[in-house]
Amino acid sequence: LGSAAGGVDRDRALSRRAAGMVPAPVLNATLSYFLIVLALVAATLVLECFKFVKQDNARIAYVLFVTGGICTWLLWLCVWMQQWHPLLTPTWP
């Protein structure tokens, strides 16, 4: 009985520690979205430096890339969370 209670305490400690962790797919996707947005902003900055894009258009592009990146990441996160912890379960006839 003593070893079983110790195992339960260890499991509770592990679950408390794991509760604050972010799942690996979320970290990987967040990093991917960040790098894609950073690459698009850097490309726009290079095009602006070489005068291929006007400054006003480049500023609009920066806002669009960052806003688009945040929105698509948030959409992906909502879909992923719904599949990870579904709110509704299927009902079988």
mmCIF file as gemmi writes it, N, C-alpha and C atoms, coordinates in Angstrom:
data_model
loop_
_atom_site.group_PDB
_atom_site.id
_atom_site.type_symbol
_atom_site.label_atom_id
_atom_site.label_alt_id
_atom_site.label_comp_id
_atom_site.label_asym_id
_atom_site.label_entity_id
_atom_site.label_seq_id
_atom_site.pdbx_PDB_ins_code
_atom_site.Cartn_x
_atom_site.Cartn_y
_atom_site.Cartn_z
_atom_site.occupancy
_atom_site.B_iso_or_equiv
_atom_site.pdbx_formal_charge
_atom_site.auth_seq_id
_atom_site.auth_asym_id
_atom_site.pdbx_PDB_model_num
ATOM 1 N N . LEU Axp A 1 ? 0.829 -1.201 0 1 0 ? 1 A 1
ATOM 2 C CA . LEU Axp A 1 ? 0 0 0 1 0 ? 1 A 1
ATOM 3 C C . LEU Axp A 1 ? 0.862 1.249 0 1 0 ? 1 A 1
ATOM 4 N N . GLY Axp A 2 ? 1.988 1.199 0.725 1 0 ? 2 A 1
ATOM 5 C CA . GLY Axp A 2 ? 2.858 2.371 0.801 1 0 ? 2 A 1
ATOM 6 C C . GLY Axp A 2 ? 3.453 2.716 -0.558 1 0 ? 2 A 1
ATOM 7 N N . SER Axp A 3 ? 3.854 1.704 -1.321 1 0 ? 3 A 1
ATOM 8 C CA . SER Axp A 3 ? 4.45 1.983 -2.626 1 0 ? 3 A 1
ATOM 9 C C . SER Axp A 3 ? 3.398 2.464 -3.626 1 0 ? 3 A 1
ATOM 10 N N . ALA Axp A 4 ? 2.17 1.958 -3.492 1 0 ? 4 A 1
ATOM 11 C CA . ALA Axp A 4 ? 1.106 2.404 -4.39 1 0 ? 4 A 1
ATOM 12 C C . ALA Axp A 4 ? 0.76 3.865 -4.136 1 0 ? 4 A 1
ATOM 13 N N . ALA Axp A 5 ? 0.738 4.273 -2.874 1 0 ? 5 A 1
ATOM 14 C CA . ALA Axp A 5 ? 0.445 5.672 -2.559 1 0 ? 5 A 1
ATOM 15 C C . ALA Axp A 5 ? 1.559 6.575 -3.054 1 0 ? 5 A 1
ATOM 16 N N . GLY Axp A 6 ? 2.798 6.084 -2.956 1 0 ? 6 A 1
ATOM 17 C CA . GLY Axp A 6 ? 3.923 6.873 -3.466 1 0 ? 6 A 1
ATOM 18 C C . GLY Axp A 6 ? 3.846 7.031 -4.974 1 0 ? 6 A 1
ATOM 19 N N . GLY Axp A 7 ? 3.379 5.98 -5.647 1 0 ? 7 A 1
ATOM 20 C CA . GLY Axp A 7 ? 3.226 6.063 -7.094 1 0 ? 7 A 1
ATOM 21 C C . GLY Axp A 7 ? 2.156 7.053 -7.499 1 0 ? 7 A 1
ATOM 22 N N . VAL Axp A 8 ? 1.068 7.117 -6.718 1 0 ? 8 A 1
ATOM 23 C CA . VAL Axp A 8 ? -0.009 8.064 -7.001 1 0 ? 8 A 1
ATOM 24 C C . VAL Axp A 8 ? 0.493 9.488 -6.817 1 0 ? 8 A 1
ATOM 25 N N . ASP Axp A 9 ? 1.265 9.72 -5.745 1 0 ? 9 A 1
ATOM 26 C CA . ASP Axp A 9 ? 1.823 11.06 -5.514 1 0 ? 9 A 1
ATOM 27 C C . ASP Axp A 9 ? 2.757 11.455 -6.644 1 0 ? 9 A 1
ATOM 28 N N . ARG Axp A 10 ? 3.56 10.497 -7.122 1 0 ? 10 A 1
ATOM 29 C CA . ARG Axp A 10 ? 4.478 10.791 -8.218 1 0 ? 10 A 1
ATOM 30 C C . ARG Axp A 10 ? 3.698 11.112 -9.495 1 0 ? 10 A 1
ATOM 31 N N . ASP Axp A 11 ? 2.622 10.361 -9.75 1 0 ? 11 A 1
ATOM 32 C CA . ASP Axp A 11 ? 1.798 10.611 -10.93 1 0 ? 11 A 1
ATOM 33 C C . ASP Axp A 11 ? 1.135 11.978 -10.861 1 0 ? 11 A 1
ATOM 34 N N . ARG Axp A 12 ? 0.663 12.362 -9.689 1 0 ? 12 A 1
ATOM 35 C CA . ARG Axp A 12 ? 0.05 13.678 -9.535 1 0 ? 12 A 1
ATOM 36 C C . ARG Axp A 12 ? 1.072 14.775 -9.767 1 0 ? 12 A 1
ATOM 37 N N . ALA Axp A 13 ? 2.283 14.589 -9.258 1 0 ? 13 A 1
ATOM 38 C CA . ALA Axp A 13 ? 3.33 15.594 -9.459 1 0 ? 13 A 1
ATOM 39 C C . ALA Axp A 13 ? 3.68 15.71 -10.937 1 0 ? 13 A 1
ATOM 40 N N . LEU Axp A 14 ? 3.746 14.581 -11.626 1 0 ? 14 A 1
ATOM 41 C CA . LEU Axp A 14 ? 4.042 14.613 -13.062 1 0 ? 14 A 1
ATOM 42 C C . LEU Axp A 14 ? 2.927 15.281 -13.847 1 0 ? 14 A 1
ATOM 43 N N . SER Axp A 15 ? 1.673 15.003 -13.468 1 0 ? 15 A 1
ATOM 44 C CA . SER Axp A 15 ? 0.566 15.61 -14.202 1 0 ? 15 A 1
ATOM 45 C C . SER Axp A 15 ? 0.503 17.115 -13.94 1 0 ? 15 A 1
ATOM 46 N N . ARG Axp A 16 ? 0.845 17.545 -12.722 1 0 ? 16 A 1
ATOM 47 C CA . ARG Axp A 16 ? 0.879 18.989 -12.457 1 0 ? 16 A 1
ATOM 48 C C . ARG Axp A 16 ? 1.984 19.658 -13.259 1 0 ? 16 A 1
ATOM 49 N N . ARG Axp A 17 ? 3.12 19.004 -13.359 1 0 ? 17 A 1
ATOM 50 C CA . ARG Axp A 17 ? 4.231 19.564 -14.109 1 0 ? 17 A 1
ATOM 51 C C . ARG Axp A 17 ? 3.905 19.592 -15.605 1 0 ? 17 A 1
ATOM 52 N N . ALA Axp A 18 ? 3.258 18.559 -16.101 1 0 ? 18 A 1
ATOM 53 C CA . ALA Axp A 18 ? 2.917 18.479 -17.52 1 0 ? 18 A 1
ATOM 54 C C . ALA Axp A 18 ? 1.786 19.431 -17.889 1 0 ? 18 A 1
ATOM 55 N N . ALA Axp A 19 ? 0.978 19.852 -16.917 1 0 ? 19 A 1
ATOM 56 C CA . ALA Axp A 19 ? -0.149 20.728 -17.216 1 0 ? 19 A 1
ATOM 57 C C . ALA Axp A 19 ? 0.322 22.085 -17.722 1 0 ? 19 A 1
ATOM 58 N N . GLY Axp A 20 ? 1.488 22.533 -17.305 1 0 ? 20 A 1
ATOM 59 C CA . GLY Axp A 20 ? 1.988 23.828 -17.74 1 0 ? 20 A 1
ATOM 60 C C . GLY Axp A 20 ? 2.779 23.77 -19.034 1 0 ? 20 A 1
ATOM 61 N N . MET Axp A 21 ? 3.001 22.582 -19.557 1 0 ? 21 A 1
ATOM 62 C CA . MET Axp A 21 ? 3.808 22.439 -20.769 1 0 ? 21 A 1
ATOM 63 C C . MET Axp A 21 ? 2.955 22.636 -22.013 1 0 ? 21 A 1
ATOM 64 N N . VAL Axp A 22 ? 3.579 23.175 -23.041 1 0 ? 22 A 1
ATOM 65 C CA . VAL Axp A 22 ? 2.912 23.345 -24.327 1 0 ? 22 A 1
ATOM 66 C C . VAL Axp A 22 ? 3.251 22.131 -25.192 1 0 ? 22 A 1
ATOM 67 N N . PRO Axp A 23 ? 2.267 21.525 -25.84 1 0 ? 23 A 1
ATOM 68 C CA . PRO Axp A 23 ? 2.544 20.349 -26.68 1 0 ? 23 A 1
ATOM 69 C C . PRO Axp A 23 ? 3.517 20.678 -27.806 1 0 ? 23 A 1
ATOM 70 N N . ALA Axp A 24 ? 4.324 19.71 -28.17 1 0 ? 24 A 1
ATOM 71 C CA . ALA Axp A 24 ? 5.346 19.895 -29.202 1 0 ? 24 A 1
ATOM 72 C C . ALA Axp A 24 ? 4.771 20.344 -30.55 1 0 ? 24 A 1
ATOM 73 N N . PRO Axp A 25 ? 3.631 19.805 -31.029 1 0 ? 25 A 1
ATOM 74 C CA . PRO Axp A 25 ? 3.111 20.281 -32.313 1 0 ? 25 A 1
ATOM 75 C C . PRO Axp A 25 ? 2.772 21.777 -32.296 1 0 ? 25 A 1
ATOM 76 N N . VAL Axp A 26 ? 2.316 22.276 -31.159 1 0 ? 26 A 1
ATOM 77 C CA . VAL Axp A 26 ? 1.991 23.704 -31.073 1 0 ? 26 A 1
ATOM 78 C C . VAL Axp A 26 ? 3.273 24.535 -31.153 1 0 ? 26 A 1
ATOM 79 N N . LEU Axp A 27 ? 4.313 24.097 -30.461 1 0 ? 27 A 1
ATOM 80 C CA . LEU Axp A 27 ? 5.581 24.831 -30.524 1 0 ? 27 A 1
ATOM 81 C C . LEU Axp A 27 ? 6.17 24.796 -31.936 1 0 ? 27 A 1
ATOM 82 N N . ASN Axp A 28 ? 6.13 23.635 -32.576 1 0 ? 28 A 1
ATOM 83 C CA . ASN Axp A 28 ? 6.684 23.51 -33.924 1 0 ? 28 A 1
ATOM 84 C C . ASN Axp A 28 ? 5.922 24.374 -34.926 1 0 ? 28 A 1
ATOM 85 N N . ALA Axp A 29 ? 4.609 24.344 -34.859 1 0 ? 29 A 1
ATOM 86 C CA . ALA Axp A 29 ? 3.814 25.145 -35.795 1 0 ? 29 A 1
ATOM 87 C C . ALA Axp A 29 ? 3.976 26.633 -35.528 1 0 ? 29 A 1
ATOM 88 N N . THR Axp A 30 ? 4.05 27.009 -34.264 1 0 ? 30 A 1
ATOM 89 C CA . THR Axp A 30 ? 4.243 28.427 -33.937 1 0 ? 30 A 1
ATOM 90 C C . THR Axp A 30 ? 5.569 28.917 -34.494 1 0 ? 30 A 1
ATOM 91 N N . LEU Axp A 31 ? 6.614 28.127 -34.321 1 0 ? 31 A 1
ATOM 92 C CA . LEU Axp A 31 ? 7.915 28.494 -34.867 1 0 ? 31 A 1
ATOM 93 C C . LEU Axp A 31 ? 7.865 28.566 -36.393 1 0 ? 31 A 1
ATOM 94 N N . SER Axp A 32 ? 7.161 27.62 -37.019 1 0 ? 32 A 1
ATOM 95 C CA . SER Axp A 32 ? 7.044 27.62 -38.485 1 0 ? 32 A 1
ATOM 96 C C . SER Axp A 32 ? 6.318 28.867 -38.984 1 0 ? 32 A 1
ATOM 97 N N . TYR Axp A 33 ? 5.187 29.197 -38.359 1 0 ? 33 A 1
ATOM 98 C CA . TYR Axp A 33 ? 4.456 30.395 -38.764 1 0 ? 33 A 1
ATOM 99 C C . TYR Axp A 33 ? 5.305 31.645 -38.561 1 0 ? 33 A 1
ATOM 100 N N . PHE Axp A 34 ? 6.015 31.709 -37.44 1 0 ? 34 A 1
ATOM 101 C CA . PHE Axp A 34 ? 6.867 32.871 -37.174 1 0 ? 34 A 1
ATOM 102 C C . PHE Axp A 34 ? 7.96 33.008 -38.227 1 0 ? 34 A 1
ATOM 103 N N . LEU Axp A 35 ? 8.592 31.892 -38.587 1 0 ? 35 A 1
ATOM 104 C CA . LEU Axp A 35 ? 9.666 31.949 -39.589 1 0 ? 35 A 1
ATOM 105 C C . LEU Axp A 35 ? 9.138 32.322 -40.976 1 0 ? 35 A 1
ATOM 106 N N . ILE Axp A 36 ? 7.958 31.836 -41.323 1 0 ? 36 A 1
ATOM 107 C CA . ILE Axp A 36 ? 7.377 32.188 -42.624 1 0 ? 36 A 1
ATOM 108 C C . ILE Axp A 36 ? 7.068 33.676 -42.687 1 0 ? 36 A 1
ATOM 109 N N . VAL Axp A 37 ? 6.458 34.207 -41.63 1 0 ? 37 A 1
ATOM 110 C CA . VAL Axp A 37 ? 6.148 35.645 -41.6 1 0 ? 37 A 1
ATOM 111 C C . VAL Axp A 37 ? 7.436 36.457 -41.606 1 0 ? 37 A 1
ATOM 112 N N . LEU Axp A 38 ? 8.427 36.02 -40.857 1 0 ? 38 A 1
ATOM 113 C CA . LEU Axp A 38 ? 9.711 36.728 -40.828 1 0 ? 38 A 1
ATOM 114 C C . LEU Axp A 38 ? 10.362 36.729 -42.212 1 0 ? 38 A 1
ATOM 115 N N . ALA Axp A 39 ? 10.281 35.613 -42.94 1 0 ? 39 A 1
ATOM 116 C CA . ALA Axp A 39 ? 10.843 35.537 -44.293 1 0 ? 39 A 1
ATOM 117 C C . ALA Axp A 39 ? 10.108 36.477 -45.248 1 0 ? 39 A 1
ATOM 118 N N . LEU Axp A 40 ? 8.785 36.542 -45.138 1 0 ? 40 A 1
ATOM 119 C CA . LEU Axp A 40 ? 8.018 37.439 -46.007 1 0 ? 40 A 1
ATOM 120 C C . LEU Axp A 40 ? 8.338 38.909 -45.703 1 0 ? 40 A 1
ATOM 121 N N . VAL Axp A 41 ? 8.467 39.241 -44.442 1 0 ? 41 A 1
ATOM 122 C CA . VAL Axp A 41 ? 8.817 40.621 -44.069 1 0 ? 41 A 1
ATOM 123 C C . VAL Axp A 41 ? 10.225 40.945 -44.545 1 0 ? 41 A 1
ATOM 124 N N . ALA Axp A 42 ? 11.154 40.01 -44.394 1 0 ? 42 A 1
ATOM 125 C CA . ALA Axp A 42 ? 12.527 40.239 -44.849 1 0 ? 42 A 1
ATOM 126 C C . ALA Axp A 42 ? 12.584 40.401 -46.371 1 0 ? 42 A 1
ATOM 127 N N . ALA Axp A 43 ? 11.816 39.595 -47.09 1 0 ? 43 A 1
ATOM 128 C CA . ALA Axp A 43 ? 11.796 39.725 -48.553 1 0 ? 43 A 1
ATOM 129 C C . ALA Axp A 43 ? 11.235 41.081 -48.969 1 0 ? 43 A 1
ATOM 130 N N . THR Axp A 44 ? 10.202 41.53 -48.289 1 0 ? 44 A 1
ATOM 131 C CA . THR Axp A 44 ? 9.636 42.839 -48.598 1 0 ? 44 A 1
ATOM 132 C C . THR Axp A 44 ? 10.628 43.947 -48.279 1 0 ? 44 A 1
ATOM 133 N N . LEU Axp A 45 ? 11.352 43.78 -47.184 1 0 ? 45 A 1
ATOM 134 C CA . LEU Axp A 45 ? 12.365 44.774 -46.812 1 0 ? 45 A 1
ATOM 135 C C . LEU Axp A 45 ? 13.47 44.856 -47.87 1 0 ? 45 A 1
ATOM 136 N N . VAL Axp A 46 ? 13.896 43.704 -48.375 1 0 ? 46 A 1
ATOM 137 C CA . VAL Axp A 46 ? 14.924 43.686 -49.43 1 0 ? 46 A 1
ATOM 138 C C . VAL Axp A 46 ? 14.384 44.333 -50.697 1 0 ? 46 A 1
ATOM 139 N N . LEU Axp A 47 ? 13.153 44.008 -51.075 1 0 ? 47 A 1
ATOM 140 C CA . LEU Axp A 47 ? 12.562 44.615 -52.269 1 0 ? 47 A 1
ATOM 141 C C . LEU Axp A 47 ? 12.399 46.123 -52.096 1 0 ? 47 A 1
ATOM 142 N N . GLU Axp A 48 ? 12.107 46.555 -50.884 1 0 ? 48 A 1
ATOM 143 C CA . GLU Axp A 48 ? 11.97 47.99 -50.624 1 0 ? 48 A 1
ATOM 144 C C . GLU Axp A 48 ? 13.334 48.681 -50.716 1 0 ? 48 A 1
ATOM 145 N N . CYS Axp A 49 ? 14.381 48.014 -50.238 1 0 ? 49 A 1
ATOM 146 C CA . CYS Axp A 49 ? 15.725 48.608 -50.289 1 0 ? 49 A 1
ATOM 147 C C . CYS Axp A 49 ? 16.214 48.778 -51.723 1 0 ? 49 A 1
ATOM 148 N N . PHE Axp A 50 ? 15.851 47.837 -52.595 1 0 ? 50 A 1
ATOM 149 C CA . PHE Axp A 50 ? 16.272 47.911 -53.996 1 0 ? 50 A 1
ATOM 150 C C . PHE Axp A 50 ? 15.254 48.642 -54.874 1 0 ? 50 A 1
ATOM 151 N N . LYS Axp A 51 ? 14.31 49.32 -54.245 1 0 ? 51 A 1
ATOM 152 C CA . LYS Axp A 51 ? 13.316 50.162 -54.919 1 0 ? 51 A 1
ATOM 153 C C . LYS Axp A 51 ? 12.395 49.4 -55.871 1 0 ? 51 A 1
ATOM 154 N N . PHE Axp A 52 ? 12.184 48.103 -55.609 1 0 ? 52 A 1
ATOM 155 C CA . PHE Axp A 52 ? 11.205 47.353 -56.384 1 0 ? 52 A 1
ATOM 156 C C . PHE Axp A 52 ? 9.792 47.578 -55.858 1 0 ? 52 A 1
ATOM 157 N N . VAL Axp A 53 ? 9.706 47.985 -54.598 1 0 ? 53 A 1
ATOM 158 C CA . VAL Axp A 53 ? 8.422 48.222 -53.949 1 0 ? 53 A 1
ATOM 159 C C . VAL Axp A 53 ? 8.478 49.594 -53.308 1 0 ? 53 A 1
ATOM 160 N N . LYS Axp A 54 ? 7.407 50.375 -53.5 1 0 ? 54 A 1
ATOM 161 C CA . LYS Axp A 54 ? 7.357 51.696 -52.871 1 0 ? 54 A 1
ATOM 162 C C . LYS Axp A 54 ? 7.2 51.546 -51.361 1 0 ? 54 A 1
ATOM 163 N N . GLN Axp A 55 ? 7.619 52.578 -50.639 1 0 ? 55 A 1
ATOM 164 C CA . GLN Axp A 55 ? 7.595 52.525 -49.18 1 0 ? 55 A 1
ATOM 165 C C . GLN Axp A 55 ? 6.17 52.351 -48.639 1 0 ? 55 A 1
ATOM 166 N N . ASP Axp A 56 ? 5.212 53.05 -49.235 1 0 ? 56 A 1
ATOM 167 C CA . ASP Axp A 56 ? 3.825 52.924 -48.774 1 0 ? 56 A 1
ATOM 168 C C . ASP Axp A 56 ? 3.297 51.505 -48.98 1 0 ? 56 A 1
ATOM 169 N N . ASN Axp A 57 ? 3.607 50.929 -50.142 1 0 ? 57 A 1
ATOM 170 C CA . ASN Axp A 57 ? 3.159 49.564 -50.408 1 0 ? 57 A 1
ATOM 171 C C . ASN Axp A 57 ? 3.856 48.558 -49.493 1 0 ? 57 A 1
ATOM 172 N N . ALA Axp A 58 ? 5.123 48.817 -49.174 1 0 ? 58 A 1
ATOM 173 C CA . ALA Axp A 58 ? 5.856 47.92 -48.281 1 0 ? 58 A 1
ATOM 174 C C . ALA Axp A 58 ? 5.258 47.954 -46.876 1 0 ? 58 A 1
ATOM 175 N N . ARG Axp A 59 ? 4.86 49.127 -46.427 1 0 ? 59 A 1
ATOM 176 C CA . ARG Axp A 59 ? 4.245 49.223 -45.097 1 0 ? 59 A 1
ATOM 177 C C . ARG Axp A 59 ? 2.917 48.454 -45.049 1 0 ? 59 A 1
ATOM 178 N N . ILE Axp A 60 ? 2.149 48.547 -46.113 1 0 ? 60 A 1
ATOM 179 C CA . ILE Axp A 60 ? 0.901 47.785 -46.183 1 0 ? 60 A 1
ATOM 180 C C . ILE Axp A 60 ? 1.206 46.281 -46.183 1 0 ? 60 A 1
ATOM 181 N N . ALA Axp A 61 ? 2.25 45.891 -46.909 1 0 ? 61 A 1
ATOM 182 C CA . ALA Axp A 61 ? 2.632 44.479 -46.969 1 0 ? 61 A 1
ATOM 183 C C . ALA Axp A 61 ? 3.054 43.976 -45.594 1 0 ? 61 A 1
ATOM 184 N N . TYR Axp A 62 ? 3.792 44.788 -44.827 1 0 ? 62 A 1
ATOM 185 C CA . TYR Axp A 62 ? 4.204 44.374 -43.485 1 0 ? 62 A 1
ATOM 186 C C . TYR Axp A 62 ? 2.98 44.091 -42.612 1 0 ? 62 A 1
ATOM 187 N N . VAL Axp A 63 ? 2.024 45.013 -42.651 1 0 ? 63 A 1
ATOM 188 C CA . VAL Axp A 63 ? 0.816 44.844 -41.839 1 0 ? 63 A 1
ATOM 189 C C . VAL Axp A 63 ? 0.044 43.607 -42.288 1 0 ? 63 A 1
ATOM 190 N N . LEU Axp A 64 ? -0.088 43.418 -43.599 1 0 ? 64 A 1
ATOM 191 C CA . LEU Axp A 64 ? -0.822 42.258 -44.113 1 0 ? 64 A 1
ATOM 192 C C . LEU Axp A 64 ? -0.139 40.945 -43.761 1 0 ? 64 A 1
ATOM 193 N N . PHE Axp A 65 ? 1.181 40.889 -43.876 1 0 ? 65 A 1
ATOM 194 C CA . PHE Axp A 65 ? 1.896 39.652 -43.569 1 0 ? 65 A 1
ATOM 195 C C . PHE Axp A 65 ? 1.78 39.295 -42.093 1 0 ? 65 A 1
ATOM 196 N N . VAL Axp A 66 ? 1.957 40.265 -41.228 1 0 ? 66 A 1
ATOM 197 C CA . VAL Axp A 66 ? 1.885 39.988 -39.788 1 0 ? 66 A 1
ATOM 198 C C . VAL Axp A 66 ? 0.452 39.63 -39.393 1 0 ? 66 A 1
ATOM 199 N N . THR Axp A 67 ? -0.519 40.407 -39.867 1 0 ? 67 A 1
ATOM 200 C CA . THR Axp A 67 ? -1.918 40.117 -39.542 1 0 ? 67 A 1
ATOM 201 C C . THR Axp A 67 ? -2.343 38.767 -40.114 1 0 ? 67 A 1
ATOM 202 N N . GLY Axp A 68 ? -1.973 38.498 -41.344 1 0 ? 68 A 1
ATOM 203 C CA . GLY Axp A 68 ? -2.301 37.211 -41.963 1 0 ? 68 A 1
ATOM 204 C C . GLY Axp A 68 ? -1.648 36.049 -41.242 1 0 ? 68 A 1
ATOM 205 N N . GLY Axp A 69 ? -0.41 36.219 -40.824 1 0 ? 69 A 1
ATOM 206 C CA . GLY Axp A 69 ? 0.281 35.163 -40.084 1 0 ? 69 A 1
ATOM 207 C C . GLY Axp A 69 ? -0.38 34.871 -38.752 1 0 ? 69 A 1
ATOM 208 N N . ILE Axp A 70 ? -0.744 35.923 -38.036 1 0 ? 70 A 1
ATOM 209 C CA . ILE Axp A 70 ? -1.406 35.74 -36.742 1 0 ? 70 A 1
ATOM 210 C C . ILE Axp A 70 ? -2.768 35.075 -36.925 1 0 ? 70 A 1
ATOM 211 N N . CYS Axp A 71 ? -3.529 35.525 -37.921 1 0 ? 71 A 1
ATOM 212 C CA . CYS Axp A 71 ? -4.869 34.955 -38.137 1 0 ? 71 A 1
ATOM 213 C C . CYS Axp A 71 ? -4.811 33.497 -38.57 1 0 ? 71 A 1
ATOM 214 N N . THR Axp A 72 ? -3.902 33.147 -39.478 1 0 ? 72 A 1
ATOM 215 C CA . THR Axp A 72 ? -3.825 31.758 -39.918 1 0 ? 72 A 1
ATOM 216 C C . THR Axp A 72 ? -3.297 30.86 -38.807 1 0 ? 72 A 1
ATOM 217 N N . TRP Axp A 73 ? -2.351 31.376 -37.994 1 0 ? 73 A 1
ATOM 218 C CA . TRP Axp A 73 ? -1.868 30.601 -36.857 1 0 ? 73 A 1
ATOM 219 C C . TRP Axp A 73 ? -2.993 30.355 -35.859 1 0 ? 73 A 1
ATOM 220 N N . LEU Axp A 74 ? -3.786 31.386 -35.586 1 0 ? 74 A 1
ATOM 221 C CA . LEU Axp A 74 ? -4.88 31.241 -34.638 1 0 ? 74 A 1
ATOM 222 C C . LEU Axp A 74 ? -5.933 30.26 -35.159 1 0 ? 74 A 1
ATOM 223 N N . LEU Axp A 75 ? -6.224 30.307 -36.454 1 0 ? 75 A 1
ATOM 224 C CA . LEU Axp A 75 ? -7.157 29.353 -37.045 1 0 ? 75 A 1
ATOM 225 C C . LEU Axp A 75 ? -6.615 27.935 -36.925 1 0 ? 75 A 1
ATOM 226 N N . TRP Axp A 76 ? -5.337 27.746 -37.247 1 0 ? 76 A 1
ATOM 227 C CA . TRP Axp A 76 ? -4.731 26.432 -37.131 1 0 ? 76 A 1
ATOM 228 C C . TRP Axp A 76 ? -4.792 25.949 -35.681 1 0 ? 76 A 1
ATOM 229 N N . LEU Axp A 77 ? -4.496 26.829 -34.729 1 0 ? 77 A 1
ATOM 230 C CA . LEU Axp A 77 ? -4.51 26.449 -33.326 1 0 ? 77 A 1
ATOM 231 C C . LEU Axp A 77 ? -5.907 26.024 -32.872 1 0 ? 77 A 1
ATOM 232 N N . CYS Axp A 78 ? -6.929 26.743 -33.301 1 0 ? 78 A 1
ATOM 233 C CA . CYS Axp A 78 ? -8.304 26.374 -32.937 1 0 ? 78 A 1
ATOM 234 C C . CYS Axp A 78 ? -8.673 25.006 -33.517 1 0 ? 78 A 1
ATOM 235 N N . VAL Axp A 79 ? -8.315 24.76 -34.754 1 0 ? 79 A 1
ATOM 236 C CA . VAL Axp A 79 ? -8.619 23.468 -35.379 1 0 ? 79 A 1
ATOM 237 C C . VAL Axp A 79 ? -7.851 22.353 -34.678 1 0 ? 79 A 1
ATOM 238 N N . TRP Axp A 80 ? -6.586 22.587 -34.382 1 0 ? 80 A 1
ATOM 239 C CA . TRP Axp A 80 ? -5.765 21.578 -33.721 1 0 ? 80 A 1
ATOM 240 C C . TRP Axp A 80 ? -6.296 21.275 -32.32 1 0 ? 80 A 1
ATOM 241 N N . MET Axp A 81 ? -6.67 22.303 -31.57 1 0 ? 81 A 1
ATOM 242 C CA . MET Axp A 81 ? -7.203 22.096 -30.226 1 0 ? 81 A 1
ATOM 243 C C . MET Axp A 81 ? -8.525 21.325 -30.275 1 0 ? 81 A 1
ATOM 244 N N . GLN Axp A 82 ? -9.355 21.615 -31.281 1 0 ? 82 A 1
ATOM 245 C CA . GLN Axp A 82 ? -10.628 20.903 -31.406 1 0 ? 82 A 1
ATOM 246 C C . GLN Axp A 82 ? -10.386 19.423 -31.679 1 0 ? 82 A 1
ATOM 247 N N . GLN Axp A 83 ? -9.376 19.096 -32.444 1 0 ? 83 A 1
ATOM 248 C CA . GLN Axp A 83 ? -9.084 17.692 -32.723 1 0 ? 83 A 1
ATOM 249 C C . GLN Axp A 83 ? -8.384 17.017 -31.556 1 0 ? 83 A 1
ATOM 250 N N . TRP Axp A 84 ? -7.633 17.797 -30.775 1 0 ? 84 A 1
ATOM 251 C CA . TRP Axp A 84 ? -6.887 17.245 -29.652 1 0 ? 84 A 1
ATOM 252 C C . TRP Axp A 84 ? -7.813 16.94 -28.476 1 0 ? 84 A 1
ATOM 253 N N . HIS Axp A 85 ? -8.692 17.88 -28.167 1 0 ? 85 A 1
ATOM 254 C CA . HIS Axp A 85 ? -9.673 17.721 -27.087 1 0 ? 85 A 1
ATOM 255 C C . HIS Axp A 85 ? -11.062 18.055 -27.624 1 0 ? 85 A 1
ATOM 256 N N . PRO Axp A 86 ? -11.72 17.114 -28.285 1 0 ? 86 A 1
ATOM 257 C CA . PRO Axp A 86 ? -13.026 17.416 -28.88 1 0 ? 86 A 1
ATOM 258 C C . PRO Axp A 86 ? -14.072 17.726 -27.815 1 0 ? 86 A 1
ATOM 259 N N . LEU Axp A 87 ? -14.891 18.728 -28.102 1 0 ? 87 A 1
ATOM 260 C CA . LEU Axp A 87 ? -15.967 19.09 -27.188 1 0 ? 87 A 1
ATOM 261 C C . LEU Axp A 87 ? -17.163 18.165 -27.349 1 0 ? 87 A 1
ATOM 262 N N . LEU Axp A 88 ? -17.379 17.699 -28.568 1 0 ? 88 A 1
ATOM 263 C CA . LEU Axp A 88 ? -18.491 16.788 -28.851 1 0 ? 88 A 1
ATOM 264 C C . LEU Axp A 88 ? -17.909 15.438 -29.245 1 0 ? 88 A 1
ATOM 265 N N . THR Axp A 89 ? -18.527 14.401 -28.77 1 0 ? 89 A 1
ATOM 266 C CA . THR Axp A 89 ? -18.091 13.073 -29.148 1 0 ? 89 A 1
ATOM 267 C C . THR Axp A 89 ? -19.116 12.474 -30.108 1 0 ? 89 A 1
ATOM 268 N N . PRO Axp A 90 ? -18.681 11.619 -31.003 1 0 ? 90 A 1
ATOM 269 C CA . PRO Axp A 90 ? -19.633 11.031 -31.936 1 0 ? 90 A 1
ATOM 270 C C . PRO Axp A 90 ? -20.63 10.14 -31.214 1 0 ? 90 A 1
ATOM 271 N N . THR Axp A 91 ? -21.84 10.138 -31.708 1 0 ? 91 A 1
ATOM 272 C CA . THR Axp A 91 ? -22.864 9.247 -31.161 1 0 ? 91 A 1
ATOM 273 C C . THR Axp A 91 ? -23.136 8.159 -32.188 1 0 ? 91 A 1
ATOM 274 N N . TRP Axp A 92 ? -23.175 6.953 -31.724 1 0 ? 92 A 1
ATOM 275 C CA . TRP Axp A 92 ? -23.376 5.822 -32.613 1 0 ? 92 A 1
ATOM 276 C C . TRP Axp A 92 ? -24.842 5.386 -32.54 1 0 ? 92 A 1
ATOM 277 N N . PRO Axp A 93 ? -25.431 5.048 -33.686 1 0 ? 93 A 1
ATOM 278 C CA . PRO Axp A 93 ? -26.853 4.639 -33.684 1 0 ? 93 A 1
ATOM 279 C C . PRO Axp A 93 ? -27.081 3.307 -33.008 1 0 ? 93 A 1
